[in-house]
Amino acid sequence: MPPDVLARFADLGREGSTLAVLRHARIAQRMGLSGTDHKALDLASRAEGPLTAGRIAQLTGLSTGAVTGVIDRLERAGFVRRVRDRQDRRKVLVEILPLDEEKYAPLFDSALDAVEQVLERFSPEERDIVERYQREIQRLMRNEILDEGASA
């Protein structure tokens, strides 16, 4: 890989991640959450069904102690609740409560609009390439952050 190409993509990635963090910090603040709590909620909400605190720790890469604090804050804010596992009453699960779509959807509208505006400028074939690149970067980052395989 030519060094100038790698440097350009590194700069794009750094700028993109900074802007994404700032956008989500602003959204989290408007939801009454910290950035970490917001992203933990997002990851947990994409899982199928209630999760243990240990599973949330795996998904986020946070310690179980940190996850306990996240769950406490999300529960106080009304986004989750703790429930007993029906099969094993000793287990406590974290259940995501229904989100007030009308209240929170506007926080994400500008991001969705921006994605749509940009994607309209690309052909379906170009979008496939961009999607493939994003999925590969995300896979490698997920593996590194969550120790799910070889590091990037």
BAVO-506230 format. One record per atom (N, C-alpha, C, O): residue number from 1; chain; z, x, y. Coordinates in pm, 1 decimal, always signed. Example, Ala and Ser with C-alpha at 12.3 -4.5 7.8 and 13.67 -1.06 7.14 Angstrom:
% BAVO-506230
seq_mol_z_x_y
1_A_+780.0_+1319.0_-569.0
1_A_+780.0_+1230.0_-450.0
1_A_+780.0_+1320.0_-330.0
1_A_+846.5_+1423.6_-331.9
2_A_+708.0_+1285.0_-225.0
2_A_+714.0_+1367.0_-106.0
2_A_+787.0_+1290.0_+3.0
2_A_+803.9_+1340.9_+113.8
% end
This chain:
% BAVO-506230
seq_mol_z_x_y
1_A_+0.0_+85.3_-117.4
1_A_+0.0_+0.0_+0.0
1_A_+0.0_+90.0_+123.9
1_A_+86.4_+176.7_+136.9
2_A_-95.5_+70.3_+214.4
2_A_-95.9_+151.2_+337.4
2_A_+31.7_+126.4_+419.3
2_A_+73.7_+11.8_+435.5
3_A_+93.0_+233.5_+470.7
3_A_+218.5_+219.4_+545.2
3_A_+209.5_+122.9_+663.6
3_A_+306.1_+52.3_+692.4
4_A_+94.8_+118.8_+732.6
4_A_+83.9_+29.5_+848.0
4_A_+85.4_-117.7_+805.2
4_A_+139.9_-202.3_+876.0
5_A_+26.6_-147.7_+691.0
5_A_+27.9_-286.2_+640.2
5_A_+170.3_-323.9_+600.8
5_A_+218.8_-431.8_+635.2
6_A_+236.1_-234.9_+529.2
6_A_+374.1_-261.2_+488.1
6_A_+463.7_-280.0_+611.0
6_A_+549.0_-368.7_+612.2
7_A_+445.1_-198.1_+712.9
7_A_+524.8_-209.0_+836.1
7_A_+498.9_-342.4_+906.4
7_A_+592.7_-405.4_+955.2
8_A_+373.0_-385.9_+912.2
8_A_+341.9_-514.3_+975.9
8_A_+410.3_-629.9_+904.1
8_A_+469.2_-717.4_+967.5
9_A_+402.2_-629.6_+770.4
9_A_+463.0_-737.7_+693.9
9_A_+615.5_-731.5_+699.9
9_A_+681.8_-835.2_+700.3
10_A_+671.2_-610.9_+704.8
10_A_+816.4_-596.8_+719.6
10_A_+860.2_-654.4_+853.9
10_A_+961.0_-724.5_+861.7
11_A_+784.8_-624.9_+959.2
11_A_+817.0_-679.6_+1092.1
11_A_+806.4_-831.5_+1092.4
11_A_+892.8_-899.7_+1147.7
12_A_+701.8_-884.6_+1031.4
12_A_+687.2_-1030.4_+1022.9
12_A_+803.6_-1093.2_+946.5
12_A_+858.2_-1195.4_+987.8
13_A_+840.3_-1031.6_+836.1
13_A_+950.7_-1083.8_+755.6
13_A_+1082.4_-1080.3_+831.2
13_A_+1159.5_-1176.2_+828.4
14_A_+1107.3_-969.0_+898.5
14_A_+1232.3_-956.8_+975.2
14_A_+1239.0_-1061.4_+1086.1
14_A_+1340.8_-1128.5_+1103.1
15_A_+1129.8_-1074.9_+1161.5
15_A_+1126.7_-1173.8_+1270.2
15_A_+1139.5_-1316.3_+1215.5
15_A_+1211.7_-1398.6_+1271.8
16_A_+1069.4_-1344.5_+1105.9
16_A_+1076.8_-1477.6_+1045.0
16_A_+1216.8_-1510.0_+995.5
16_A_+1265.2_-1621.6_+1014.0
17_A_+1282.4_-1412.7_+932.6
17_A_+1416.8_-1439.9_+882.2
17_A_+1515.9_-1457.4_+996.7
17_A_+1606.3_-1540.4_+988.1
18_A_+1499.7_-1379.9_+1103.7
18_A_+1588.3_-1395.2_+1219.5
18_A_+1573.2_-1533.5_+1280.4
18_A_+1672.6_-1600.3_+1308.7
19_A_+1450.0_-1576.6_+1300.4
19_A_+1426.6_-1708.9_+1358.7
19_A_+1477.3_-1819.9_+1266.5
19_A_+1531.6_-1919.7_+1313.9
20_A_+1460.1_-1803.0_+1135.3
20_A_+1508.9_-1904.0_+1040.5
20_A_+1661.2_-1912.6_+1044.9
20_A_+1717.6_-2022.0_+1043.2
21_A_+1727.1_-1797.9_+1050.5
21_A_+1874.0_-1798.3_+1057.9
21_A_+1920.3_-1867.2_+1186.3
21_A_+2013.1_-1948.1_+1183.6
22_A_+1856.1_-1835.4_+1297.8
22_A_+1894.6_-1896.5_+1424.6
22_A_+1869.8_-2046.9_+1424.7
22_A_+1952.5_-2123.4_+1474.4
23_A_+1755.9_-2089.9_+1368.9
23_A_+1725.7_-2233.7_+1360.6
23_A_+1831.6_-2304.9_+1276.6
23_A_+1883.4_-2409.5_+1316.0
24_A_+1863.1_-2247.6_+1161.0
24_A_+1958.3_-2313.8_+1072.8
24_A_+2101.0_-2306.2_+1125.6
24_A_+2181.7_-2395.0_+1098.0
25_A_+2133.0_-2202.2_+1200.6
25_A_+2265.0_-2196.7_+1264.4
25_A_+2278.1_-2310.0_+1366.4
25_A_+2383.3_-2372.8_+1377.6
26_A_+2170.6_-2335.0_+1440.1
26_A_+2171.8_-2443.9_+1538.5
26_A_+2182.6_-2580.1_+1469.0
26_A_+2258.4_-2666.9_+1512.6
27_A_+2106.9_-2597.8_+1361.5
27_A_+2114.4_-2723.3_+1285.7
27_A_+2254.7_-2741.0_+1228.5
27_A_+2312.9_-2849.1_+1237.9
28_A_+2309.0_-2634.5_+1169.2
28_A_+2443.1_-2641.3_+1110.6
28_A_+2546.2_-2680.0_+1215.9
28_A_+2632.4_-2764.6_+1191.9
29_A_+2536.6_-2617.8_+1331.7
29_A_+2630.6_-2648.0_+1439.9
29_A_+2623.7_-2796.3_+1477.2
29_A_+2726.6_-2860.6_+1497.9
30_A_+2502.7_-2849.4_+1485.4
30_A_+2486.7_-2991.3_+1520.7
30_A_+2538.6_-3084.1_+1411.3
30_A_+2571.3_-3199.9_+1437.1
31_A_+2545.8_-3031.6_+1288.7
31_A_+2601.1_-3108.7_+1177.9
31_A_+2752.1_-3088.7_+1165.8
31_A_+2817.3_-3152.6_+1083.2
32_A_+2806.7_-3000.5_+1248.0
32_A_+2948.8_-2971.3_+1242.0
32_A_+2985.5_-2873.2_+1132.7
32_A_+3098.6_-2873.2_+1084.2
33_A_+2889.3_-2788.6_+1093.0
33_A_+2909.3_-2693.4_+983.5
33_A_+2882.7_-2551.0_+1030.3
33_A_+2823.5_-2529.0_+1136.0
34_A_+2926.9_-2455.8_+951.2
34_A_+2885.9_-2317.2_+972.8
34_A_+2750.3_-2298.5_+903.7
34_A_+2708.7_-2381.9_+823.2
35_A_+2683.4_-2190.2_+935.4
35_A_+2555.6_-2161.6_+870.5
35_A_+2569.5_-2148.2_+720.1
35_A_+2486.0_-2198.3_+644.9
36_A_+2674.5_-2080.8_+676.0
36_A_+2697.7_-2062.9_+532.1
36_A_+2723.2_-2197.0_+464.7
36_A_+2668.4_-2224.5_+358.0
37_A_+2806.4_-2280.6_+526.6
37_A_+2835.3_-2411.8_+467.7
37_A_+2708.6_-2496.7_+458.3
37_A_+2685.6_-2565.0_+358.5
38_A_+2627.5_-2491.4_+562.9
38_A_+2502.3_-2568.2_+565.3
38_A_+2409.4_-2525.1_+453.0
38_A_+2354.2_-2609.9_+382.9
39_A_+2391.1_-2393.9_+434.5
39_A_+2299.0_-2346.5_+331.8
39_A_+2356.1_-2368.7_+192.0
39_A_+2280.6_-2394.4_+98.3
40_A_+2489.0_-2359.3_+176.3
40_A_+2549.6_-2389.6_+46.6
40_A_+2527.9_-2536.9_+12.1
40_A_+2498.0_-2570.9_-102.4
41_A_+2543.0_-2623.5_+111.8
41_A_+2517.4_-2765.8_+92.0
41_A_+2371.5_-2788.3_+52.3
41_A_+2342.8_-2867.6_-37.3
42_A_+2280.6_-2719.2_+118.1
42_A_+2138.8_-2732.0_+87.0
42_A_+2110.7_-2691.1_-57.9
42_A_+2042.6_-2763.0_-130.9
43_A_+2163.1_-2576.0_-98.8
43_A_+2140.9_-2530.6_-236.0
43_A_+2201.7_-2627.3_-337.2
43_A_+2138.5_-2660.7_-437.4
44_A_+2322.8_-2671.8_-311.2
44_A_+2389.1_-2764.3_-403.6
44_A_+2317.0_-2898.4_-410.1
44_A_+2311.0_-2961.1_-515.8
45_A_+2262.3_-2942.1_-297.2
45_A_+2195.5_-3072.9_-295.2
45_A_+2064.7_-3071.4_-372.4
45_A_+2015.0_-3177.4_-410.7
46_A_+2007.7_-2953.5_-396.2
46_A_+1883.9_-2945.5_-472.8
46_A_+1907.7_-2935.5_-622.6
46_A_+1812.6_-2938.4_-700.8
47_A_+2032.9_-2924.0_-663.0
47_A_+2066.5_-2918.9_-805.6
47_A_+2066.3_-3060.8_-861.5
47_A_+2075.0_-3159.1_-787.9
48_A_+2056.1_-3068.1_-992.5
48_A_+2058.9_-3199.7_-1056.9
48_A_+2202.0_-3236.1_-1090.9
48_A_+2260.0_-3183.0_-1185.6
49_A_+2258.1_-3326.4_-1013.5
49_A_+2392.0_-3375.5_-1041.5
49_A_+2501.3_-3287.9_-985.0
49_A_+2475.0_-3185.6_-921.9
50_A_+2626.0_-3330.1_-1008.9
50_A_+2742.0_-3256.1_-958.7
50_A_+2749.7_-3115.8_-1018.1
50_A_+2701.3_-3090.9_-1128.5
51_A_+2811.3_-3024.7_-942.9
51_A_+2822.3_-2884.4_-983.3
51_A_+2967.9_-2839.3_-983.4
51_A_+3051.4_-2894.2_-911.5
52_A_+2996.7_-2739.4_-1064.3
52_A_+3127.9_-2676.5_-1056.3
52_A_+3126.7_-2578.9_-938.7
52_A_+3020.5_-2539.1_-890.9
53_A_+3244.3_-2541.6_-893.3
53_A_+3254.0_-2440.4_-787.8
53_A_+3192.4_-2309.5_-836.3
53_A_+3129.8_-2237.6_-758.4
54_A_+3209.7_-2278.8_-963.7
54_A_+3151.3_-2157.0_-1019.8
54_A_+3000.2_-2157.2_-1011.0
54_A_+2939.4_-2054.5_-980.7
55_A_+2939.6_-2271.2_-1037.0
55_A_+2793.1_-2280.7_-1028.5
55_A_+2747.2_-2266.7_-883.5
55_A_+2644.9_-2203.6_-856.9
56_A_+2821.5_-2324.5_-790.3
56_A_+2786.7_-2308.7_-648.5
56_A_+2796.9_-2161.4_-609.9
56_A_+2714.2_-2111.1_-533.8
57_A_+2897.1_-2093.1_-661.7
57_A_+2910.2_-1949.3_-635.4
57_A_+2788.1_-1874.7_-688.9
57_A_+2736.0_-1785.3_-622.1
58_A_+2742.7_-1910.4_-807.3
58_A_+2622.2_-1846.9_-863.4
58_A_+2500.0_-1873.9_-777.1
58_A_+2422.3_-1782.6_-749.3
59_A_+2482.4_-1997.4_-734.9
59_A_+2365.1_-2034.6_-655.3
59_A_+2362.5_-1965.7_-519.1
59_A_+2256.0_-1930.4_-468.4
60_A_+2480.4_-1947.0_-460.6
60_A_+2487.3_-1891.6_-325.1
60_A_+2507.4_-1741.5_-321.1
60_A_+2476.4_-1677.0_-221.0
61_A_+2559.3_-1685.6_-430.0
61_A_+2594.4_-1544.2_-428.7
61_A_+2728.3_-1517.8_-362.5
61_A_+2765.0_-1402.3_-340.6
62_A_+2802.3_-1624.6_-330.1
62_A_+2935.1_-1611.9_-268.9
62_A_+3041.4_-1597.9_-377.3
62_A_+3019.4_-1636.5_-492.1
63_A_+3156.1_-1542.6_-340.4
63_A_+3268.3_-1535.0_-434.7
63_A_+3322.3_-1675.6_-458.5
63_A_+3299.4_-1766.0_-378.1
64_A_+3393.8_-1693.4_-568.5
64_A_+3450.4_-1825.7_-595.9
64_A_+3555.1_-1861.8_-490.2
64_A_+3570.3_-1979.1_-456.2
65_A_+3626.8_-1762.6_-438.4
65_A_+3723.2_-1789.2_-331.8
65_A_+3655.0_-1840.0_-206.3
65_A_+3702.4_-1934.5_-143.3
66_A_+3543.4_-1777.3_-169.6
66_A_+3468.6_-1821.8_-51.7
66_A_+3412.8_-1961.8_-74.4
66_A_+3410.6_-2043.5_+17.6
67_A_+3368.2_-1989.4_-195.1
67_A_+3311.8_-2120.9_-226.4
67_A_+3418.5_-2229.1_-215.8
67_A_+3389.0_-2340.5_-172.6
68_A_+3541.5_-2198.2_-254.3
68_A_+3649.7_-2296.0_-239.2
68_A_+3663.6_-2337.0_-93.3
68_A_+3679.6_-2455.3_-63.3
69_A_+3657.4_-2240.1_-2.6
69_A_+3663.6_-2270.8_+140.3
69_A_+3545.6_-2352.8_+186.2
69_A_+3561.2_-2445.7_+265.4
70_A_+3426.3_-2319.1_+136.8
70_A_+3305.7_-2395.5_+171.4
70_A_+3321.5_-2540.5_+126.2
70_A_+3294.4_-2633.5_+202.2
71_A_+3365.5_-2558.6_+1.9
71_A_+3381.6_-2694.8_-51.3
71_A_+3485.9_-2771.7_+29.4
71_A_+3465.9_-2888.9_+61.1
72_A_+3596.6_-2706.3_+62.5
72_A_+3700.4_-2771.7_+144.7
72_A_+3641.8_-2822.0_+276.2
72_A_+3665.7_-2935.9_+316.3
73_A_+3564.4_-2735.5_+343.1
73_A_+3507.8_-2773.5_+473.8
73_A_+3402.7_-2882.8_+458.5
73_A_+3397.8_-2975.1_+539.8
74_A_+3318.2_-2873.9_+355.3
74_A_+3216.7_-2976.9_+332.5
74_A_+3281.2_-3110.5_+298.1
74_A_+3231.5_-3216.0_+337.3
75_A_+3391.3_-3105.4_+225.1
75_A_+3462.0_-3228.1_+189.7
75_A_+3524.2_-3290.9_+314.9
75_A_+3513.5_-3411.8_+335.3
76_A_+3588.7_-3209.6_+398.2
76_A_+3647.8_-3262.3_+523.0
76_A_+3541.6_-3322.8_+614.0
76_A_+3567.9_-3420.5_+684.1
77_A_+3420.6_-3264.3_+613.0
77_A_+3312.2_-3313.4_+698.9
77_A_+3240.2_-3433.8_+638.5
77_A_+3153.9_-3492.7_+703.5
78_A_+3274.9_-3471.2_+514.3
78_A_+3216.1_-3589.9_+452.7
78_A_+3082.6_-3568.6_+382.4
78_A_+3008.7_-3664.5_+360.4
79_A_+3050.7_-3444.0_+346.8
79_A_+2923.8_-3417.5_+279.8
79_A_+2936.5_-3411.5_+127.5
79_A_+2838.3_-3433.4_+56.5
80_A_+3056.8_-3382.0_+76.5
80_A_+3079.1_-3372.3_-68.0
80_A_+3214.5_-3433.2_-101.5
80_A_+3296.6_-3459.7_-13.7
81_A_+3235.2_-3454.4_-231.1
81_A_+3368.3_-3491.8_-279.0
81_A_+3389.0_-3426.8_-415.2
81_A_+3294.4_-3401.1_-489.5
82_A_+3513.6_-3401.7_-444.5
82_A_+3549.9_-3347.1_-575.1
82_A_+3574.0_-3463.0_-670.3
82_A_+3639.8_-3560.9_-635.2
83_A_+3520.2_-3451.0_-791.4
83_A_+3538.2_-3553.9_-894.3
83_A_+3569.5_-3485.5_-1027.0
83_A_+3531.6_-3370.3_-1048.3
84_A_+3637.1_-3554.8_-1114.3
84_A_+3666.2_-3502.8_-1248.4
84_A_+3542.3_-3519.6_-1336.5
84_A_+3471.6_-3620.0_-1329.2
85_A_+3518.8_-3420.0_-1418.5
85_A_+3409.6_-3425.9_-1516.2
85_A_+3444.1_-3534.1_-1617.4
85_A_+3556.2_-3537.3_-1668.3
86_A_+3351.5_-3621.2_-1647.0
86_A_+3377.8_-3732.3_-1739.7
86_A_+3396.1_-3684.2_-1882.5
86_A_+3470.5_-3744.9_-1959.6
87_A_+3327.1_-3572.7_-1919.4
87_A_+3340.0_-3520.3_-2055.3
87_A_+3463.1_-3430.9_-2071.2
87_A_+3525.1_-3428.2_-2177.6
88_A_+3497.7_-3359.1_-1967.0
88_A_+3610.4_-3266.0_-1972.7
88_A_+3694.9_-3286.0_-1847.4
88_A_+3665.0_-3229.1_-1742.4
89_A_+3798.6_-3365.4_-1858.0
89_A_+3880.0_-3403.7_-1742.3
89_A_+3949.0_-3284.9_-1675.0
89_A_+3999.0_-3297.4_-1563.2
90_A_+3952.0_-3168.7_-1743.3
90_A_+4010.8_-3049.7_-1681.3
90_A_+3919.3_-2991.0_-1574.9
90_A_+3965.3_-2921.2_-1484.6
91_A_+3789.4_-3019.3_-1585.4
91_A_+3690.5_-2964.6_-1491.7
91_A_+3680.5_-3050.1_-1365.8
91_A_+3684.8_-3173.0_-1370.7
92_A_+3667.1_-2981.7_-1254.4
92_A_+3643.3_-3049.3_-1127.3
92_A_+3499.5_-3019.4_-1086.9
92_A_+3456.0_-2904.2_-1088.0
93_A_+3427.2_-3123.5_-1051.5
93_A_+3288.7_-3110.4_-1007.9
93_A_+3277.9_-3144.0_-860.0
93_A_+3359.0_-3218.6_-805.1
94_A_+3178.0_-3088.4_-798.2
94_A_+3149.7_-3117.4_-658.1
94_A_+3026.9_-3207.6_-655.4
94_A_+2919.5_-3170.5_-702.9
95_A_+3044.8_-3324.8_-599.7
95_A_+2938.5_-3424.1_-592.4
95_A_+2889.8_-3432.8_-447.4
95_A_+2969.7_-3445.9_-354.7
96_A_+2758.8_-3425.2_-429.6
96_A_+2699.7_-3437.3_-296.6
96_A_+2695.5_-3585.3_-260.6
96_A_+2645.7_-3667.3_-337.7
97_A_+2747.7_-3618.6_-144.1
97_A_+2745.8_-3757.3_-97.6
97_A_+2612.9_-3786.3_-28.0
97_A_+2549.3_-3694.9_+24.3
98_A_+2570.7_-3912.4_-27.1
98_A_+2444.2_-3945.3_+40.2
98_A_+2447.5_-3902.9_+186.8
98_A_+2545.5_-3925.0_+257.9
99_A_+2338.3_-3841.9_+229.6
99_A_+2326.6_-3794.0_+367.3
99_A_+2275.0_-3906.5_+456.2
99_A_+2186.5_-3982.3_+416.3
100_A_+2328.6_-3916.9_+572.7
100_A_+2283.1_-4015.0_+671.1
100_A_+2148.5_-3966.5_+726.6
100_A_+2143.4_-3896.2_+827.5
101_A_+2040.3_-4005.2_+659.2
101_A_+1905.9_-3957.9_+694.7
101_A_+1871.4_-3985.8_+840.4
101_A_+1812.9_-3901.5_+908.4
102_A_+1907.4_-4103.1_+887.1
102_A_+1875.2_-4141.1_+1024.2
102_A_+1943.5_-4047.8_+1124.6
102_A_+1888.1_-4017.1_+1230.1
103_A_+2062.0_-4004.3_+1090.8
103_A_+2139.0_-3917.1_+1178.9
103_A_+2087.7_-3772.8_+1177.2
103_A_+2082.4_-3707.6_+1281.5
104_A_+2049.7_-3722.3_+1057.9
104_A_+2019.5_-3579.9_+1044.6
104_A_+1871.0_-3546.0_+1040.1
104_A_+1834.8_-3431.8_+1068.4
105_A_+1784.4_-3639.4_+1006.0
105_A_+1640.3_-3611.3_+998.2
105_A_+1584.1_-3553.1_+1127.9
105_A_+1503.2_-3460.6_+1121.9
106_A_+1624.0_-3603.9_+1245.2
106_A_+1568.2_-3547.4_+1368.6
106_A_+1596.0_-3397.3_+1386.9
106_A_+1521.5_-3328.8_+1457.0
107_A_+1701.5_-3347.0_+1325.1
107_A_+1732.4_-3204.5_+1336.2
107_A_+1625.0_-3117.8_+1270.7
107_A_+1608.7_-3001.0_+1306.1
108_A_+1552.0_-3175.2_+1175.3
108_A_+1453.6_-3099.7_+1099.4
108_A_+1309.7_-3131.7_+1138.9
108_A_+1216.7_-3065.4_+1092.9
109_A_+1290.8_-3232.3_+1223.5
109_A_+1156.3_-3277.6_+1259.1
109_A_+1070.9_-3168.4_+1322.0
109_A_+953.6_-3155.3_+1287.1
110_A_+1126.3_-3090.0_+1413.5
110_A_+1045.3_-2988.2_+1481.8
110_A_+996.7_-2882.4_+1383.5
110_A_+885.1_-2832.3_+1397.3
111_A_+1078.2_-2847.9_+1285.2
111_A_+1036.6_-2749.1_+1185.3
111_A_+921.8_-2804.4_+1100.8
111_A_+824.5_-2734.2_+1073.6
112_A_+933.7_-2928.4_+1060.3
112_A_+827.7_-2990.8_+980.6
112_A_+698.9_-3003.9_+1060.8
112_A_+589.7_-2982.6_+1008.0
113_A_+711.9_-3038.9_+1187.4
113_A_+594.8_-3048.2_+1275.1
113_A_+526.0_-2912.5_+1288.9
113_A_+403.2_-2904.9_+1285.0
114_A_+603.8_-2805.5_+1305.1
114_A_+546.6_-2671.2_+1318.3
114_A_+472.1_-2630.7_+1191.5
114_A_+362.7_-2574.7_+1198.3
115_A_+531.5_-2658.9_+1076.7
115_A_+465.3_-2626.2_+949.7
115_A_+333.6_-2701.1_+938.5
115_A_+232.1_-2643.2_+899.9
116_A_+334.6_-2828.4_+971.8
116_A_+212.4_-2908.1_+964.2
116_A_+104.6_-2854.5_+1059.0
116_A_-11.6_-2842.7_+1020.2
117_A_+142.4_-2822.0_+1182.4
117_A_+46.5_-2768.9_+1280.2
117_A_-18.3_-2641.0_+1230.9
117_A_-139.1_-2622.5_+1245.3
118_A_+61.5_-2552.8_+1173.1
118_A_+7.3_-2425.2_+1124.7
118_A_-78.0_-2446.4_+1000.6
118_A_-187.5_-2390.8_+991.2
119_A_-30.5_-2525.1_+905.7
119_A_-106.1_-2545.4_+781.7
119_A_-241.5_-2611.0_+806.1
119_A_-336.4_-2586.7_+731.5
120_A_-251.2_-2693.2_+908.9
120_A_-379.9_-2757.4_+940.5
120_A_-486.2_-2654.8_+979.2
120_A_-605.5_-2684.2_+971.2
121_A_-445.5_-2536.0_+1020.5
121_A_-539.3_-2430.6_+1061.5
121_A_-591.7_-2348.2_+943.6
121_A_-678.2_-2262.3_+961.1
122_A_-539.5_-2374.5_+824.4
122_A_-577.6_-2298.3_+706.4
122_A_-653.8_-2387.4_+608.1
122_A_-627.4_-2507.1_+597.2
123_A_-747.2_-2327.1_+538.1
123_A_-819.1_-2399.7_+432.7
123_A_-724.3_-2417.8_+314.2
123_A_-622.5_-2349.2_+305.6
124_A_-757.0_-2509.8_+222.6
124_A_-673.0_-2525.3_+102.7
124_A_-658.9_-2394.2_+24.9
124_A_-551.9_-2365.6_-28.8
125_A_-765.9_-2314.7_+18.4
125_A_-760.3_-2187.5_-53.7
125_A_-666.2_-2089.4_+15.3
125_A_-590.6_-2018.2_-50.8
126_A_-671.3_-2085.9_+148.6
126_A_-581.3_-1997.4_+223.6
126_A_-435.8_-2042.0_+207.7
126_A_-345.5_-1959.0_+196.7
127_A_-414.0_-2173.9_+206.5
127_A_-277.2_-2224.7_+187.6
127_A_-224.5_-2184.4_+50.4
127_A_-106.5_-2152.5_+35.9
128_A_-311.4_-2185.8_-50.0
128_A_-270.3_-2143.1_-184.7
128_A_-225.3_-1997.4_-183.7
128_A_-127.5_-1962.8_-250.0
129_A_-294.5_-1912.2_-110.0
129_A_-258.6_-1770.2_-102.3
129_A_-125.9_-1752.6_-28.9
129_A_-39.6_-1676.5_-72.7
130_A_-110.2_-1823.2_+82.5
130_A_+15.1_-1815.4_+158.0
130_A_+131.2_-1864.5_+71.4
130_A_+238.3_-1803.9_+70.1
131_A_+109.4_-1973.5_-0.3
131_A_+213.4_-2028.1_-87.2
131_A_+248.4_-1928.4_-197.5
131_A_+366.0_-1907.5_-227.4
132_A_+147.9_-1867.6_-257.3
132_A_+171.8_-1768.9_-362.4
132_A_+253.9_-1651.4_-309.7
132_A_+346.6_-1605.7_-376.6
133_A_+220.8_-1602.4_-190.5
133_A_+295.0_-1492.8_-128.2
133_A_+441.9_-1533.6_-106.4
133_A_+533.6_-1459.4_-141.7
134_A_+462.6_-1652.8_-47.8
134_A_+598.9_-1699.6_-20.7
134_A_+679.7_-1713.5_-148.9
134_A_+796.0_-1673.3_-154.2
135_A_+618.6_-1770.2_-252.0
135_A_+690.4_-1788.4_-379.0
135_A_+728.5_-1653.5_-440.5
135_A_+837.7_-1639.6_-495.6
136_A_+641.8_-1556.6_-431.8
136_A_+671.5_-1424.2_-487.3
136_A_+782.9_-1355.5_-410.4
136_A_+873.9_-1298.7_-470.7
137_A_+776.9_-1360.0_-277.9
137_A_+883.3_-1300.3_-195.7
137_A_+1016.4_-1368.9_-226.2
137_A_+1118.3_-1302.0_-243.2
138_A_+1015.6_-1501.5_-233.1
138_A_+1138.6_-1575.4_-261.2
138_A_+1192.9_-1543.3_-399.8
138_A_+1314.1_-1530.5_-417.1
139_A_+1105.8_-1530.4_-497.8
139_A_+1149.7_-1497.4_-634.4
139_A_+1219.6_-1361.8_-636.1
139_A_+1326.5_-1347.1_-695.4
140_A_+1158.6_-1262.6_-570.5
140_A_+1218.0_-1129.4_-569.3
140_A_+1349.5_-1127.0_-491.1
140_A_+1445.0_-1061.0_-531.9
141_A_+1354.1_-1198.1_-379.8
141_A_+1478.2_-1205.0_-301.8
141_A_+1587.7_-1275.1_-381.4
141_A_+1702.1_-1229.6_-383.3
142_A_+1553.1_-1385.3_-446.8
142_A_+1650.4_-1459.5_-528.0
142_A_+1704.7_-1369.8_-638.7
142_A_+1825.2_-1368.0_-664.0
143_A_+1616.5_-1295.8_-704.3
143_A_+1659.2_-1205.8_-810.2
143_A_+1756.2_-1098.9_-757.0
143_A_+1857.1_-1068.4_-820.6
144_A_+1725.1_-1044.2_-642.7
144_A_+1810.8_-941.2_-585.7
144_A_+1945.3_-996.7_-540.0
144_A_+2050.1_-939.3_-569.7
145_A_+1942.2_-1107.6_-468.3
145_A_+2063.5_-1163.8_-411.9
145_A_+2153.3_-1222.6_-519.7
145_A_+2275.1_-1205.4_-515.2
146_A_+2095.3_-1290.1_-614.2
146_A_+2172.9_-1359.5_-714.7
146_A_+2178.4_-1286.7_-849.0
146_A_+2227.7_-1341.2_-947.7
147_A_+2127.0_-1162.1_-852.0
147_A_+2127.9_-1082.7_-975.3
147_A_+2067.0_-1158.2_-1092.8
147_A_+2120.8_-1155.1_-1203.5
148_A_+1955.9_-1225.3_-1069.2
148_A_+1891.6_-1303.5_-1175.7
148_A_+1780.5_-1224.3_-1245.4
148_A_+1702.8_-1282.1_-1321.4
149_A_+1771.9_-1098.0_-1221.7
149_A_+1668.6_-1018.2_-1286.1
149_A_+1656.8_-885.9_-1215.0
149_A_+1749.9_-841.2_-1147.9
150_A_+1543.0_-824.1_-1230.1
150_A_+1519.6_-694.5_-1167.8
150_A_+1522.2_-706.0_-1016.1
150_A_+1475.3_-805.2_-960.3
151_A_+1576.0_-606.5_-950.4
151_A_+1580.8_-606.2_-804.1
151_A_+1443.4_-587.7_-744.8
151_A_+1352.7_-533.7_-808.2
152_A_+1429.5_-634.5_-619.0
152_A_+1301.7_-622.7_-547.3
152_A_+1276.2_-479.5_-507.5
152_A_+1173.7_-449.8_-446.3
% end
